[in-house]
Amino acid sequence: MKSTNYVETVENLVDSIKGILTSAGLGGEAGEYKLVTQSFLYKFLNDKFLYEAKKEDANNDYQHLMDMSDDDYEMLQMTLGTDTADIKREDLIESIFNKQNTDNFSEIFDETLNDIAIDNNDLFSVETAGNSQVRLFDAHLIADNVQDGSQKNHVARELIKLLSSTKFDSSIFDEGFDFFSTIFEYMIQDYNKNGGGNYAEYYTPRTIAKIIADILVGKDSPENVKVYDPAAGSGTLLMNLANKIGVDKCTVYSQDISQKSSNLLRLNLILNNLSHSIHNIVQGNTILNNKHPEKMDYIVSNPPFKVDFSDWRDQVESIPNASEIYFAGVPKIPNKKKNSMAIYELFIQHIIYSLADDGKAAVVVPTGFLTAQSGIDKKIRKHLVDNSMIDTVVSMPSNVFANTGTNVSVIFFNKSKEDDQVQLIDASKLGTKVKENGNQRTALSQEDIDKIVKTAVEKKDVDDFSITVSLKDVKDKNYSFSAGQYFPVKIEYVELTQDEFDKKMEDYQKNLDSLFSQGNTLGKDIQKMVSSLKFENKN
């Protein structure tokens, strides 16, 4: 079976779950994403448990597990360890399927997920900034999200039938990162659109995430490193970076103010064999209550550009070490357009402060950041240059994010940078314009991605695309990070023979004579017209 069929199998499952909810009147409702993601996660964990059990012993199919003694089953769970969730035999999908005709089946369905959440709280819970725990599954998933009492059992039964009929076999679990990142993106695509209750702010296109990870890691072979995103959203940047490094060679840390995005990130970690990092997911305000004070080896971030933080802006100046962290200042609150506030300036400074002495970072910024000639943006750029940290700057095409028209660039900096060279890349002309969900987006081809990454990693100069300049050059250009300001002005030279030169000069002379003659004629005509003008008295 080809991998495209695996993708189709999982996508059909997601579509069918959404179809069940839509038929029950839940399409587009606030709790729809919970029912979709938690049903899918239950299915994934169930089949992953059976997959790991069969890896331990090929005889461990469902019936064999049911025939085991309690002691043998408990020993199996201990043997599997953290490679999978602990799931009691009565909580397996096939066991629940056999109870679907029970009158209170929706309650059984909810109790099953609640049971799994409790049994795996130590492994899969997400921490909040207030030190409480966010469980794996809601305690009353059906009861709380299906408001129509007559639909509760129906929805639960249709879900369990669907989950039971679709099989995730060993081929799916062997597929790896590219497969599961694709599935994750597909599963949450309806929650990444503009409008109320959407997840647009939690999502970074995978093409951009891959470019960032490939450039940031470059030719390095890191081992046992900490990777961090202080505004992680659903974790696309972190997943790509962790996969580039190796999920067994890094530990992921994150924080995000949204509980919904933190739950999506947890799902992403589970799908991509990073469950060991789930305890490092924190839901809370990174700026006011940073729960990861340790210094990080790699930091990636697509911070919010336009978030109103006027309610807590003044508190930033009173947090410990505020003047050290926010060396360039705390953005002021504009009198109008509060949603245009430069909150990203706080995150960039937080990232610089959080980076280890030999750490590297990549941050998505509005392209205006590259050339602003005053204020916090300029101070941050000056700091990166004066401290020999800025390494590479990539100006992206417009509309690479379908949900925003803001032009973006990515700045890469390195605290242990040894040379004084800066690579500036203008990729703004790459890509193809496409329509996506009613919005125009610029899609980058694999060739475009390879060109950006290869140019950055190999520090190549490419005409009208990239240029390497010194830190002194940047200072002389008033700390501008815009590649276009450094491209040399080209003068085209054409080799001519003496006869060709003489002929061109003769032609130029004739043209000039003709133009001068026309000019003289026009001049005389104008003089005649002016001399013919007379004053008329209308009184």
Buried (B, 14 or more C-beta within 10 A) or exposed (E): EEBEEBBEBBBEBBEBBBBBBEEBEBEEBEBBBBBBBBBBBBBBBBBBBBBBBBBEEEEBEBEEBEEBEEEEBEEBBEEBEEBBBBBBBBBBBBBBBEBBEBEEBBBBBBBBBBBBBEBBEEBBBBBBBEEEEBBBBBEBBBBEBBEEEEBBBBBBBBBBBBBBEBEBBEBBBEBEBEBBBBBBBBBBBBBBBEEEEBBBBBBBBBBBBBBBBBBBBBEEEBEEBBBBBBBBBBBBBBBBBBBBBEBEEBBBBBBBBBEBBBBBBBBBBBBBBBBBBBBBBBBBBBBBBBBBEEBBBBBBBBBBBBBBBEEEBEBBEEEEEEEEBBBBBBBEEEEEEEEEBBBBBBBBBBBBBBBBEEBBBBBBBBBEBBBBEEBBBBBBBBBBBEEBBBBBBBBBBBBBBBBBEBBBBBBBBBBEBEEEBBBBBBBBEBBEEEEEEEBEBBBBEEEBBEBBBEBBBEBBEEEEBBBBBEBEBBEEBEBBBBBBBBBEEEEEEEEEEEEEEEEEEEEEEEEEEEEEEEEEEEEEEEEEEEEEEEEEEEE
